[in-house]
């Protein structure tokens, strides 16, 4: 009774003390795993500090101290008591409710969807450690993002919870399904042209990676100006997907003239529709005349019967001037080449990124004047190719690569006076260095194996010109074996304007001791403009070798 009376007196004296009390000692209780020193170092009050004097200040002091302790994450609750021990001193007693040690991490449901070790490696909460609620909350965010990428939506059947005793983490995994697909904004394009590019369907498992690839597939058609995928989880945890698109102008009528550094001034009439009647195939009629003559009529369907099979046919009649050079680049003569014929193409994707293609050419080539010493030819060629394309965008790539190898077989069982095979490999790589800068590289190799007859000048591999080795004349170096390398730093000044620094190098007939022309290199700067007619490219190339002047190039489309 006397002790209670004395305690009451001390409390009264403590509350009315105008100077407050000094903390004599900080006592901790309830922390079985977390050391006293960890708690004491984490709070803002130390032994020797003064305690506030008024009742309101004491309440605020206790509440703030409690929050500091709970912010550590190891405790479910905390109580703060101030016990006077003298007229000017008091003890600070802190009672905590410590979370238990995690006994297990239990994963239930479709465990094969996600790797158990991968899930645990992404968690800060570990078996055998005391539960820290802050770390657990961070785990919820980290795993939610990871699950979303793998097609698991938290909610419905999927959840991450603690057991009632707070000593186990229970993760339930059920992959969400695509419940519905709604397409909006396609005024022209048919629904099947859009859905055939999707790598999922209603009823299939939701997969973020497939969503992203489907987006890229639609962007690569060139039919749409804007594409938005809006996944909306429903009450069951499944996904109702809305696809909002804005169609681009896919029809073109071009009339006028163009100027190219290699073909001069050329008149142009072209009608082209790359999404004919919204069915997703291309029809084009084209006539160019002046600097060179070119007449074309073509059809191309990238997805025959909505399958991953392409087919096309193209008729053409072209005529243009060529300059002939020796193997060392010495000018010999100028002749006119006229090529009439057609080609039929077929292709099929045998994996997500890989494609096999075949094209048959039937051509009649006439050369004038006859004194040029180059033969006319009526020949057929079968071209077989294998390619792999993992670029993010085929029109304006910022990362990924494109690799293609093809074989052109002429003569033999096919029509033609000569029999030879041309082997070509082309590898292009793109790496984004910053949001505006892309490093683009290309390596190309070609070789012609002649079995019977000869290879005419216009059939030889060549280097030089605005689309291969800038700084040199078009087809200045030709032969039966060629290697080419291009390196470009592409900087986007705006959506419609790009600056390019480049370095080109190439070798011709480098394994032929007699006709070896050596390695040639050049560097320069280029500008690209996005116009209604396509990408307009201006390049200035300076050969590394002395005595060579800068050459200018004016072309349409990127070099690769």
C-alpha positions in Angstrom: 0.0 0.0 0.0 2.8 2.3 0.9 4.6 1.5 -2.3 1.5 2.4 -4.4 1.2 5.6 -2.4 4.8 6.6 -3.0 4.5 5.8 -6.7 1.4 8.0 -6.9 3.3 10.9 -5.3 6.2 10.4 -7.7 3.8 10.5 -10.7 2.2 13.7 -9.4 5.6 15.3 -8.8 6.7 14.2 -12.3 3.7 15.8 -14.0 4.0 19.1 -12.2 7.7 19.3 -12.4 8.4 22.5 -14.4 11.8 21.3 -15.6 10.9 17.7 -16.6 12.7 14.5 -15.7 15.9 13.1 -17.0 15.8 9.5 -18.3 17.7 7.4 -15.8 17.5 4.1 -17.7 15.8 2.6 -20.8 14.4 -0.9 -20.0 13.3 -3.2 -22.8 11.1 -6.3 -22.6 9.5 -8.7 -25.1 12.4 -8.8 -27.6 13.6 -12.3 -27.6 15.5 -12.2 -30.9 16.2 -8.5 -31.7 19.0 -7.3 -29.4 18.5 -4.3 -27.0 21.2 -2.4 -28.7 19.5 -2.6 -32.1 16.3 -1.0 -30.6 18.1 1.6 -28.5 20.2 2.8 -31.5 17.1 3.0 -33.7 15.1 5.3 -31.4 15.6 9.1 -30.9 15.7 9.0 -27.1 18.8 8.2 -25.1 19.6 7.8 -21.4 20.3 11.3 -20.0 17.7 13.0 -22.3 14.9 15.1 -20.7 11.3 13.9 -20.8 8.5 16.5 -21.6 6.6 17.9 -18.7 2.9 18.4 -19.7 0.4 15.6 -20.1 -0.2 16.4 -23.8 3.5 16.4 -24.5 3.9 13.1 -22.7 1.2 11.5 -24.8 2.8 12.8 -28.0 6.2 11.6 -26.8 5.0 8.1 -26.1 3.1 7.8 -29.4 6.1 9.1 -31.4 8.4 6.7 -29.6 6.0 3.8 -30.3 5.9 4.6 -34.0 9.7 4.7 -34.1 9.9 1.2 -32.7 7.1 -0.1 -35.0 8.9 1.4 -38.0 11.7 -1.1 -37.5 9.3 -3.7 -38.8 10.1 -6.5 -36.3 7.3 -5.8 -33.8 3.5 -6.0 -34.0 2.9 -3.6 -31.1 4.8 -1.6 -28.5 3.8 0.0 -25.1 5.8 2.9 -23.6 5.6 3.5 -19.8 7.4 6.3 -17.8 8.2 5.4 -14.2 9.7 8.1 -11.9 12.5 7.0 -9.7 13.3 10.3 -8.0 12.3 13.9 -8.0 14.3 14.6 -11.2 14.7 11.2 -12.8 12.5 8.5 -14.4 13.0 5.1 -16.1 11.6 4.5 -19.6 10.1 1.1 -19.9 9.3 -0.3 -23.4 7.4 -3.5 -23.9 7.4 -4.9 -27.4 5.4 -7.7 -29.1 8.0 -9.3 -31.4 7.0 -11.1 -34.6 7.9 -14.8 -34.7 10.6 -16.5 -36.8 9.6 -17.6 -40.3 9.3 -21.4 -40.2 8.5 -21.9 -43.8 7.6 -20.4 -47.2 4.8 -22.4 -48.7 4.0 -22.2 -52.4 0.7 -23.6 -53.5 -1.2 -23.9 -56.9 0.3 -24.1 -60.3 3.9 -24.2 -59.1 5.3 -25.2 -62.5 4.4 -21.8 -63.8 7.1 -20.1 -61.7 10.4 -21.4 -60.5 10.4 -21.8 -56.7 14.0 -20.8 -56.3 13.4 -17.7 -58.4 10.5 -16.7 -56.2 12.5 -17.1 -53.0 15.6 -15.3 -54.4 13.4 -12.2 -55.1 12.2 -12.1 -51.5 13.9 -10.4 -48.5 11.8 -12.5 -46.2 13.7 -15.7 -45.6 13.0 -19.0 -43.7 14.7 -18.9 -40.3 14.7 -15.1 -40.0 12.4 -13.1 -37.8 9.5 -11.6 -39.7 10.1 -8.0 -40.7 6.8 -6.5 -41.9 8.6 -3.8 -43.9 10.5 -6.4 -45.9 7.4 -8.4 -46.4 5.6 -5.4 -47.8 8.5 -4.9 -50.2 8.2 -8.6 -51.2 4.6 -8.0 -52.1 5.5 -5.3 -54.6 8.5 -7.2 -56.0 6.6 -10.4 -56.4 3.5 -8.7 -57.8 5.7 -7.2 -60.6 7.4 -10.6 -61.2 4.1 -12.5 -61.3 2.6 -9.9 -63.7 5.4 -10.6 -66.2 4.7 -14.3 -65.9 0.9 -13.9 -66.3 -0.1 -14.2 -62.6 -2.3 -11.5 -61.3 -2.6 -11.1 -57.5 -6.3 -11.2 -56.5 -8.9 -13.8 -57.1 -7.2 -17.2 -56.7 -3.7 -15.8 -56.5 -2.4 -14.3 -53.2 0.6 -13.8 -50.9 -0.3 -13.9 -47.2 1.0 -14.7 -43.7 -0.4 -17.5 -41.6 -2.5 -16.7 -38.6 0.6 -17.2 -36.3 2.6 -14.9 -38.6 5.3 -17.6 -38.8 4.7 -18.8 -42.4 4.5 -17.1 -45.8 1.8 -18.7 -48.0 2.0 -18.0 -51.7 -0.9 -19.2 -53.9 -0.2 -19.2 -57.6 -3.0 -19.5 -60.2 -2.3 -18.2 -63.7 -4.9 -15.8 -65.0 -6.6 -16.5 -68.3 -7.6 -14.1 -71.0 -11.4 -13.9 -70.5 -12.2 -11.6 -73.4 -10.6 -9.6 -76.2 -12.2 -6.3 -77.3 -10.9 -4.4 -80.3 -11.7 -0.7 -80.7 -10.7 1.8 -83.4 -10.3 -0.4 -86.4 -12.5 1.4 -88.9 -10.9 -0.3 -91.9 -8.7 -3.2 -90.7 -10.6 -6.4 -90.2 -10.6 -8.0 -86.8 -8.9 -11.2 -88.0 -6.0 -9.1 -89.4 -5.4 -7.9 -85.8 -6.1 -11.1 -83.9 -3.8 -13.2 -86.2 -0.9 -11.1 -84.9 -1.7 -11.9 -81.3 0.2 -14.8 -79.6 -2.7 -15.6 -77.4 -6.5 -16.1 -77.6 -9.5 -16.1 -75.4 -9.1 -18.9 -72.9 -5.3 -19.1 -73.0 -3.1 -18.2 -70.1 -2.3 -14.5 -69.6 1.4 -14.0 -70.4 3.0 -10.6 -70.2 5.8 -11.6 -72.6 3.3 -12.7 -75.2 1.4 -9.5 -74.8 4.6 -7.5 -75.5 5.4 -9.7 -78.5 1.9 -9.3 -79.8 2.2 -5.5 -79.5 5.5 -5.7 -81.6 3.8 -7.9 -84.2 1.0 -5.3 -84.7 3.5 -2.4 -84.8 5.6 -4.2 -87.4 2.6 -4.5 -89.8 2.8 -0.7 -90.4 -1.0 -0.5 -90.4 -1.4 1.4 -87.2 -0.3 4.8 -85.8 -1.1 4.0 -82.2 -1.7 0.7 -80.3 -2.7 0.4 -76.6 -3.1 -2.9 -74.7 -5.3 -2.3 -71.6 -5.6 -5.5 -69.4 -8.4 -5.3 -66.9 -8.5 -8.0 -64.1 -12.0 -9.1 -63.3 -13.4 -10.4 -60.0 -12.0 -13.9 -60.7 -8.5 -12.6 -61.3 -8.8 -13.3 -65.1 -8.1 -10.6 -67.7 -10.5 -8.7 -69.9 -8.2 -7.3 -72.6 -9.1 -4.1 -74.5 -7.0 -3.3 -77.6 -7.4 0.3 -78.7 -5.8 1.2 -82.0 -5.5 4.2 -84.3 -5.1 3.3 -87.9 -2.4 4.9 -90.0 -2.7 5.9 -93.7 -1.8 2.7 -95.6 -2.7 3.9 -99.1 -0.2 5.9 -101.1 -0.5 7.8 -104.3 2.8 9.4 -105.3 3.3 11.6 -108.3 6.2 13.8 -109.1 10.0 13.4 -109.1 12.9 12.2 -107.0 16.5 12.8 -107.2 19.2 10.3 -106.2 22.9 10.7 -106.3 23.2 7.4 -108.2 20.3 7.7 -110.7 19.8 11.4 -111.1 16.5 13.0 -111.6 13.7 10.5 -111.9 9.9 11.0 -112.5 7.6 8.9 -110.4 4.0 7.6 -110.4 3.1 5.0 -107.8 -0.1 3.7 -106.4 0.4 1.5 -103.3 -1.9 0.0 -100.7 -0.3 -2.1 -98.0 -3.6 -3.0 -96.3 -5.9 -3.6 -99.2 -9.6 -3.4 -98.1 -8.4 -4.0 -94.6 -7.3 -7.6 -95.5 -3.6 -7.0 -94.7 -2.0 -7.6 -98.1 -0.2 -5.2 -100.5 -0.9 -4.2 -104.1 1.3 -1.8 -105.9 1.8 -0.2 -109.3 4.9 1.8 -109.9 6.5 3.7 -112.8 9.8 5.6 -112.7 11.4 7.2 -115.6 14.3 9.6 -116.4 17.4 8.8 -114.4 16.4 5.2 -114.8 13.3 3.4 -116.0 11.5 1.1 -113.7 8.0 -0.4 -114.1 6.5 -2.7 -111.4 3.3 -4.5 -110.7 3.2 -6.5 -107.4 1.2 -8.4 -104.9 2.3 -9.5 -101.4 0.3 -11.3 -98.7 2.3 -11.6 -95.4 -0.3 -14.0 -93.8 -1.9 -16.3 -96.3 -5.2 -17.6 -94.9 -4.1 -16.0 -91.6 -1.3 -18.5 -91.3 2.4 -17.6 -90.8 2.9 -18.1 -94.5 3.7 -15.3 -97.0 3.3 -15.3 -100.7 3.9 -12.8 -103.4 4.4 -12.1 -107.1 6.1 -9.2 -108.8 6.5 -8.3 -112.5 9.1 -5.7 -113.5 10.8 -4.0 -116.4 13.9 -1.9 -115.4 16.5 -0.1 -117.4 19.4 1.9 -116.1 23.0 2.9 -116.9 25.8 1.1 -115.2 29.5 2.0 -115.0 32.0 -0.9 -115.4 35.2 -0.9 -113.4 38.3 -3.1 -113.2 39.0 -5.1 -110.0 41.1 -2.2 -108.7 38.4 0.4 -109.3 39.6 1.9 -112.6 36.7 3.1 -114.8 36.3 1.0 -118.0 33.0 1.8 -119.8 29.3 2.7 -119.4 26.5 0.4 -120.6 22.8 0.1 -120.4 21.2 -2.8 -118.7 17.5 -3.7 -119.3 16.0 -6.4 -117.1 12.5 -7.8 -117.7 10.9 -10.6 -115.7 9.0 -11.7 -112.7 9.6 -13.4 -109.3 7.3 -15.6 -107.2 8.0 -15.7 -103.4 7.0 -17.9 -100.6 7.9 -17.9 -96.9 7.0 -19.5 -93.6 7.9 -18.8 -90.0 8.9 -22.1 -88.4 9.6 -20.5 -84.9 8.6 -17.2 -83.3 11.5 -15.3 -84.8 12.9 -17.6 -87.5 11.7 -17.8 -91.1 12.4 -19.8 -94.2 11.9 -18.2 -97.6 12.1 -19.2 -101.3 11.9 -17.0 -104.4 12.0 -18.0 -108.0 13.2 -15.5 -110.6 12.8 -15.6 -114.4 14.7 -12.8 -116.1 15.6 -11.6 -119.6 18.6 -9.2 -119.5 19.7 -7.2 -122.5 22.9 -5.1 -122.7 23.6 -2.2 -125.0 25.8 -1.3 -126.8 26.9 -4.8 -127.8 30.5 -3.5 -128.0 30.6 -3.4 -124.2 31.6 -7.0 -124.2 28.9 -8.1 -121.8 26.5 -10.8 -122.9 22.7 -10.7 -122.9 21.1 -13.4 -120.8 17.8 -15.2 -120.3 18.1 -17.1 -117.0 16.3 -18.4 -114.0 17.3 -18.3 -110.4 16.1 -20.1 -107.3 16.9 -18.2 -104.0 16.5 -20.0 -100.6 16.9 -18.1 -97.4 16.9 -18.6 -93.6 16.4 -15.5 -91.3 16.0 -14.6 -87.7 14.5 -11.3 -86.6 14.5 -10.2 -83.0 14.4 -6.4 -83.5 11.9 -4.4 -81.5 10.7 -2.6 -84.6 11.5 -3.5 -88.2 11.1 0.1 -89.4 13.0 2.0 -86.7 14.9 -0.6 -84.6 16.5 0.5 -81.3 17.6 -3.0 -80.0 17.8 -6.6 -81.1 19.3 -8.1 -84.3 18.4 -9.3 -87.7 20.4 -12.2 -89.4 19.8 -13.7 -92.8 21.6 -16.1 -95.0 20.6 -17.0 -98.5 21.7 -19.1 -101.5 21.0 -18.1 -105.1 21.3 -20.9 -107.6 21.5 -20.1 -111.3 21.7 -22.4 -114.3 22.1 -26.2 -114.1 18.6 -27.6 -113.9 17.3 -24.0 -114.4 17.4 -21.9 -117.6 20.6 -20.0 -118.2 23.9 -20.3 -120.1 26.0 -20.2 -116.9 25.9 -22.2 -113.8 26.9 -20.7 -110.4 25.8 -20.3 -106.8 25.9 -17.1 -104.8 26.2 -17.4 -101.0 25.4 -14.3 -98.9 25.2 -13.7 -95.1 24.0 -10.4 -93.6 24.0 -9.7 -89.8 22.6 -6.4 -88.3 22.7 -5.5 -84.7 21.1 -2.6 -82.8 21.8 -1.4 -79.3 20.2 1.5 -77.5 22.9 3.6 -75.8 20.5 6.3 -74.5 16.9 7.2 -75.1 18.0 9.1 -78.2 21.1 7.3 -79.4 21.3 3.9 -81.1 24.5 2.0 -82.2 23.8 0.1 -85.4 26.2 -2.3 -86.9 26.2 -4.5 -90.0 28.5 -7.3 -91.3 27.9 -8.7 -94.7 29.7 -11.4 -96.6 29.2 -12.9 -100.1 30.9 -15.4 -102.4 30.1 -16.7 -105.9 31.0 -20.2 -106.8 31.2 -20.7 -110.6 30.8 -24.2 -111.8 30.3 -23.6 -115.6 30.6 -20.6 -117.8 31.2 -17.1 -116.3 29.6 -14.4 -114.3 28.8 -11.2 -116.1 29.6 -7.7 -114.7 26.1 -7.0 -113.5 25.9 -10.3 -111.6 29.2 -9.8 -109.6 29.3 -8.8 -106.0 30.1 -5.2 -105.6 31.2 -2.5 -103.2 30.7 1.3 -103.4 27.8 3.6 -103.3 25.3 5.1 -100.9 24.0 1.7 -99.8 27.2 -0.2 -99.2 30.6 1.6 -99.0 30.0 5.3 -98.9 32.8 7.5 -100.1 33.2 5.5 -103.3 31.3 5.3 -106.6 28.4 2.9 -107.2 29.8 -0.6 -107.8 33.3 0.7 -108.0 34.8 -2.6 -106.8 33.4 -5.9 -108.0 34.3 -9.5 -107.8 33.4 -13.0 -106.6 34.1 -12.6 -102.9 33.2 -9.6 -100.8 33.1 -8.5 -97.1 31.5 -5.3 -95.8 31.1 -3.7 -92.4 29.0 -0.7 -91.5 28.9 1.1 -88.1 26.5 4.0 -87.4 25.8 6.1 -84.3 22.2 7.3 -84.9 20.9 10.2 -82.8 17.3 11.3 -82.9 17.0 15.0 -82.8 13.2 14.6 -83.1 10.7 12.0 -84.3 11.2 13.2 -87.9 14.9 14.0 -87.9 18.0 11.9 -87.2 21.7 12.6 -87.2 24.2 9.8 -88.1 27.9 9.4 -87.8 29.2 6.4 -89.7 32.3 4.3 -90.6 32.2 1.9 -93.5 34.9 -0.7 -94.5 35.0 -3.4 -97.1 37.2 -5.8 -99.0 36.8 -7.4 -102.4 38.5 -10.6 -103.7 40.7 -10.7 -100.6 41.6 -14.4 -101.1 42.6 -13.9 -104.7 46.3 -13.0 -104.9 46.0 -11.8 -108.5 42.9 -9.6 -108.5 43.0 -8.6 -104.9 41.9 -4.9 -104.6 42.6 -4.5 -100.9 40.5 -3.1 -98.1 38.7 0.3 -98.5 37.3 2.4 -95.6 35.5 5.7 -95.3 33.8 7.8 -92.6 31.2 10.5 -92.7 28.0 12.1 -91.4 24.4 11.6 -92.5 21.0 13.2 -92.0 17.7 11.4 -92.2 14.3 13.0 -92.6 10.9 11.4 -92.3 8.8 12.5 -95.2 5.4 11.4 -96.8 7.5 9.6 -99.4 9.5 7.7 -96.7 12.9 8.2 -95.1 15.0 10.7 -97.0 18.7 10.1 -96.4 21.7 12.5 -97.1 25.2 11.1 -96.5 28.6 12.6 -96.9 31.4 10.0 -97.1 35.2 10.6 -97.0 37.5 7.7 -98.0 40.4 7.1 -95.6 42.9 6.7 -98.4 44.7 9.9 -99.5 43.8 11.7 -102.8 40.1 10.8 -102.5 37.4 13.6 -102.2 34.2 13.5 -100.2 31.2 12.1 -102.1 27.6 13.0 -101.5 24.6 10.6 -101.5 20.9 11.2 -101.7 18.7 8.1 -101.2 15.5 6.9 -99.7 15.4 4.5 -96.8 18.0 3.7 -94.2 21.2 1.9 -95.4 20.2 -1.1 -93.2 
